[in-house]
Amino acid sequence: MRIRWVGISVAMLVNCGDKEPPALEKSVRHIEFRSDGEIDKASPMPYPNVFLPTEKLITDPIVRGDVDQLAARHSIESRAVGYGGSTSKSWLAYRKMVADASSKERLALLMHQSPVVRGYMAEYIAVRMPADSEHVYTLLADATPVDTLSGCVGQEESVALRAFAAMLPDEKDKRRGPYLVRVASDEHLTFAVRAQAVSLLAEDKRPDAHRFASIAISSSDEQLRGAGLRALGQTAQSQDLEQLAVFARSPDAKAREDAAKGLGSIGSPQACELLETLFGDPDPEVRRYALRAYAENGAADLAKIRALLTDTQTWFEIVYRVAERGTEETFDILEPALMTGAPPMDSDSISNSVRGLAKSAGVRAIPKLRKLLDSRVYQVRGYTMDTLADVRDKTSIPAIRALLRRKELWDVEHASRALVKLDAKEAIPDLLPQLKHDNPHARIAAANALVAFHARSAIPALEAAVALENGWSKEKLSSALQALKRGDELPP
């Protein structure tokens, strides 16, 4: 037994009886299901180019009002937005709408003329109504731009990309591979979602990744072609280096840039030589990505990387990539900057350098890490304390206690956590004065460490600290005090 399902028009039946709107007749997706509910046939068709107002989709007056309230909003927003984490009005309008609407009405709203409504409903149906998620697939052809705000981060996306992400199974889900193959091969979808699918096939190391990368590099669309070139580098076979070399010599600067990104993933001297030819490219973006790709290429000459880093502008372009390699050799190159802060390094580069050294060099790393405790850069000292605690280097306890006594906020926070990991109860006398620190974060870090040590002798000092606090920090210190009195652990 097979059941014939007519794409999004099922949703349209809410308000159209047995007939599909004439404008949609040639645009729906026809899908046949087996009796067990699995797809038997799917014939992708272009997404309908007609969207409808609320009154054409919804008859219930309450739901109509909800929909119009949401349609009046200008962006798709997470529940909490802004630095203060206030509840989003868009999110509240969306939640009221889905609470009042029936399942058929929710499906119908995938055809609403507002991209905000369509975007919200794509995510809702894909997650909360998985049996109907095939309806959402049609939106992967919807290139309409829509503003989004997640927490403090705002950007412009498309409805298609929102729908793609909503439908994307987790990495360990066996449906993920077939889904990515389906999207990558469906020419009716937007180039952006097909590019995403090609990229993820390569990142996931799927068997079909190389085939789709080879197809994508012939695309007329810059975004899909770029994804193909990068994926080709990640899945490279013997003949692919010459393919990338052709694009590296292209008159199109964007093609050269994407070729450079692909070459960065091919760990061979030949790939590095091709990248070196782009160091002097007339286009600054090509130069930038060629340098970055060279720095992250495992076959790159470390002496050349060291030489490149002597140029201040190049330093800022590639230091993150060099640090990300996380080897003992790259640490040695970056050590002077880690000690002095000149040239400066971003927090992620510092963390990658310090943690990478510990991972790659093992016990050989410990003397070099201890030296970093004298760095002028507070992030270096903090990440180093974390790393020494992770490897349980108890010989570093005296130096970490000394940093705690310096009373610099970052030092106090990281030293407090590190000393707990190292079970350094001898540091309790150094923690007590931090309960009077000028910064509430330092006071809380010290209190949490005292709780972890079950230092009941600290109860009077912590009671005095609580009495002087107010607001959120008073709540934190009060919780620590009660835990210490009970002998409990604080929740992570």
N, C-alpha and C positions, 0 to 999 in steps of 0.2 A: 504493500500500500504506500502511495506517495501523496503528499499534500502539497498543493501549489500555493506559494506565498508570493504576493506581489509587493516587493520592497516597502518603501515608505508609505505606499498607498493604503496599507492596513491601518496606519495611524489616521490617514485622511478620512477613513470611513466613519470616524466620529461625527463628522459634519457633512459628509457627501453621500450618504446612503450607499447604494451599490455601485455608483459610478465614480470613476476617477475624474478629477478636474481635467478638462481637455488639454490644458497646457502641459500636463504631466504624463500624458498617455505614452509618449515616445521616450520618456526619460527614466522610468522606474527600473529597478533591478528585479529580475525574475529569478527566484530561488526555489528549488524543490527540495523538500525534506523527506527522508525515509520515515517509516513508522516509528523508528527508535529515536527520532528527533535529530539525527545527524544530517548534515547537508549532503544531498545527493548530487545536485547540479547547482552551479552558480554562474549566471551570465552577467558579468559586470556591464552596467550601462552608465552613461554620464549622469552626474547628479542633476536633479531638477534645477532649472535656472529661474524658477519662480518660487518666491517665499510668500507666505500669506500672513495677513494681520490677525490679531486675536479673534475677532468676531467670525472669521472664516473657519477657525479651528475649534473654538470652545463655545459651548452653549450655556454652561452654568455661570450665572452672574458673579458669584463669589470668586470662582477660579479666574474668570475674565479680569476682575479687578486685581487679583494677585499677579497675573501675567503682565498686565499693563504697568503695574508698579515696578516689576523687575525690568521690563523693557525700557523703562525710563532711565535706568541706571546706565552708566557709560563704560563699566568695566566688570570683568569677572574677578571676584576677590575671594581670598581665603577667609576663614572665620575671623581670625585676628589680624589686624593690619596696623601699620605704623609702628613707630618705636615704642609707643606705650601699650601696644597690643590691644587696642580698642576693638570692639565687635563691629564687623563691617555691616553697613546698611544693605549693601547688595546681597550679602550672604543671608541676612535675616529675611529679605524679600524672597530669595530663592527657597529657603527652608519653608516659609509659609506656603509658597506656591505648591511645592511638591507634597506638602502635608494635606492640602485641600484637594489636589487633583487626583483623579482616578488613573489607573494604569494606562487606559486608552488615551486619556487626555495628555499624560506625560509623553507618550509616544508621538502624539500629534504635534506637540510643541517642538519636535525636531525639525519641523517645517516652518517655524515661526520666523517672521521677517527680521527679528532682532538677533544679531549674532551673540549677544550676551545670553539670551534665553537658550539659543541652540547650544552654546558652549556649556552652560551649566547642565542642561539636560543630557548632553552626550556623556558627561562624567557620571551623572546620577544613574542613568540607565545601564551603562557599562558595568558599574560597580554594584548597584542595588537591584538591578533587574537583568542579571546575566543571561537569562533565557531569551531576552529580547535584544541582546547586544548586536545582533546582525543588523538591526535598524541603524545603529550608530555607525556601522562601517560605511554607509552611504555618505556620511559627513566627511570622510577622508578625501572627498573631492571638493570640499567647500573651502575655497581659498580666501573667504571673507576675512579681513583683518579684524582683530578685537584686542582691546587693551586688557591687560591682566595685572593684578597686584597680589603677590603672595608675601605676607608679612610686610617687610619694608622694600621688597624688590618689585618694581614695576617694569613691564615691557610690552611690546606689541607682538602678538602671535597671530595665528590664523585659527579658525574654527577647526580646520582639518588637523592641525598639529595637536590641538587639545583633544580631539576625538581619538587620534592615533595613540597618544599617551594613555588615555583612559582605557583603551582596549588592550594595551600591551601587557601580555602575561609576564609574571616574574621570571627571572633568569632560570630558575630550576623547574619551571612549569613546562611540561612536554609540549604544550600548545604554542609556545613562544616561537620556535623555529618555523612551523608551518604558517603562522600568522605573518612573520616577517617575509617569508617567501611569497606569500599571497600579495602582500602590499607592494613589495619590490617589483613584482611582475605585472601588476595591474596598471595599464596605461591610462585608465580613466581617472586615476587619482592625481592629486597635486604632485608636482615635482618635489616639493619640500618633504612630504611624508615618504615618498619613494626614496629620497636621499637618506632620510633617517633610517629607513629599513635596511638599505645597503650598508650604511655605517655600522648598524648594530649586528648585522650578519657577520661582518668582519671582526668586530670587537668580541662577539660571542664565539668566534672560531667555528662557525657553522659550516658544514660540508659544501653548501651552495654558495658560500660567500665569494669565492674567486670567480665563479661563473657570472654572478650578477655584477661584480665589479668590472669585469671585462666588457659587459654589455653597457654599463652606465657610462664608461669613458667616451662612448660614441654619441652621447646625448647632446642635443642642441641646447639644453638647459644648463646654465653655468653651475647651478647648485648641485644638480644630479651628477654632472660630469666630475665636479670636484669631489663629491663623496666617493665616486668610483675610483678616482686616482688615489685618494688616500687609502681606500680599502684595498686597492691593488697592491700598494706597498705592504700592507699588513698581511696579505695572503700570497705574497709574491712567489711565482714560479720562475724557472730559469729564463724564460723568454720575456718576462715582464720588465726587466731592467731597460731593455731597448725601447719598449713601449713608453715608459716614463721618460726616457731620454728624449724621445721625439717631442713630448709635451714640454720638457724643460727647454727646448729650443724654439718653442712656438712664438709667433709674433704677439700672441695674446698674453698679456701680463698675468691675468688671473689663472690661465692654464699653467704658466710657469710656476706661479705660487703654489698651486695645488700639486703639481709634480714634485716640488720641493718637499711638501708635507708627506707625500707618499714615499719619497726616497729616504726620509728620515727613519722609516720603519724597516728598511732593508739593511741589515748589518753586514755590509760588504765594502771593501776598499773602493770598488768601482762606483758604488752609490755615493760614497764620500767624495770621490773625485768629481762626479757630476755636480754635487752640491757646491763644491769649491768654485766651479765655473760660474755659479750664480751669486757669489759674494759681491761681485762688482756690477750686478744687474742695474740697469738705469732706473728700474722701478723700486722705490724704497720698501714696499710691501714684500716684493720678491726677495730682496736682500734680507729683510727681517726674518722671513720664514726659512730661508736657506740656512742662515746662521743658527736658528733654533733647531732645525732638523739635524744639522751637523752635530750640534752639542749633545743631542739625545741619541745619536747613532752609536751603537755599541762598537763599531769598527773605526770610529773617529780617532785621529792622532791626538793624544793628550797633550803633547808638546804644542800642537797648533791651537788647541783649545786654550792652553795657558797663555799663548801669545795673543789670541783674540781677546782675552779678558783684560789685557792691559789697556785697551781702548775703553774709555768710560761709557760711551754710548753703546758699544757692543756688550759691555758688562751687563747693563740693564736688560738687554735683549735676551741674553742666554744664561744668566746666572741661575735662574730657576731650573732650566733644563739640565745644567751641569749638576746642581744639587740633587735633582730628582734621581740621578743615576745611583746615588747613595753608596759609592764605593770608597775604599780607603784612599785610592789615588785621587779621586775628585775632592775628597775631604782635604787632602794635603794642599791642593790647589787653592781651596777656599779658606783655609785656616787663618791666614793673615787678616782677611776681612772679618771672619768670625771673632777674632780677638779684639780688633780695633774699631769695627763698625765702618771702615772706609775701604772701598766704596760700600754703601749700605746694602743690606739684603732684606728682603721681605720675610715675614714670619714663616711662611710655608717653606721657603728655601732654607732657612735656619733649621727648622724642624727636620726636613728631609736630610740635610747634611749630618746632623747630630745622630738621629735615629738610624740613618743608613750606615754610618760608620760602625755603630754598635752591632748592627745586624751582619755586616759584611766582614768585619775584622774580629769579632768575638772578644776574647780576653785581651788581644793586642790593642783593642780600642781604649781600654780603661785609662792608661796613663795620658792619652791624648784628651780624653773626656775630662779628666780631673783638671787638666791645664785650662780648659774652657771655663771653669768656675771663676777664673780671674778675668774673664772677658769684660770689656767696657760696656757691652751690649746686654741689657737686662733680659731680652728674649733668649739670647744664647745661654745665659746662666740658668734661666728657668727650664728650658728644654733639656739642658745638660743634667740638672738635678733630677728631672723626671726619668731620664734615661739611665742614670747611675742607680736610681732606686729600682728601676725595672730589672736591671741585671744583678741586683742585690749586692752592690759593692759597698760593704760596711766600712771599708777604709776611708770612704769619702764623707763619713758622718761628721767628723770635726769641721771640715770645710763648709758643709751645708749648714751646720749650726752657726758658724761664723756669719754666713750670709743671712740667716734668720735674724741675727742680732743687729744687722745693718738697718733693719726696719724699712727698707724700700718695699713698696707694696708687692710688686711682682715676686721679689725674693721671698717675702713672708708667705705668700700663697703657695708657691711651688715648694719651698723648703718644708712647710708644714705637712704637705701631702707626702713628700719624699721621705721625711723622717718617720712617718707612720708606716710606709711600705718597708722601711728598713728596721722597723720595730725598735727605734732608738728612744727608749723611755728615758734615757739619760738627758734628753733634750727638754724634758718637762720644765725645768727652771728657765729655759730660754723662751718657752712658749707663753708663760704667765705674763710677762710684761707686754706681750702683743695684744692682750685683752684691753689695753689702754691706748692702742694705736689710733692715729688720727683718722684712718680710713675704716669704714665698717666692714669692707670685704676682708681686710687683714684680721680684724677682730674675730670675724666668723670663721676664717680659716684656722686660726689658733684654737678657738673653742672646739671646732670639730676634731682637731688633732688630739686635744685633751680628752675628749669623749672616747676616741678610738683607743687611747692609752688607759682608759678607765682610771683616770687620775683624780680620785675622789678628794685628794688634798687641794685640788683647784676649785672646789665648790664655793668657798667664800669669795675668792677673786671673781669667779664667774657671776655670782649673785650681785656683787658690786657693779660689774659691767652691765648686767641686765638693768639695774636700777637707773643707769645713766642713759640707756638707749631709748629710742622712740621709733614708731613706724615699723617698716618691714624688717629692719635689722633687729629690733627688739624681739619680734616673733622668732627670728632665726636663733638668736642667742637664748631665748627662753626655751626653745625646743632642745637646744644642746644641754642646757642646765637640767631639764627634766630627765633627759636620757642619761646624763652622768649620774644623777641621784638614783635612778632605777638600775643603773648598770647595763643599759641597753646600748645597741649600736644605732647610730643614726642611719636613716634610709639613704641609699646612694643618690 
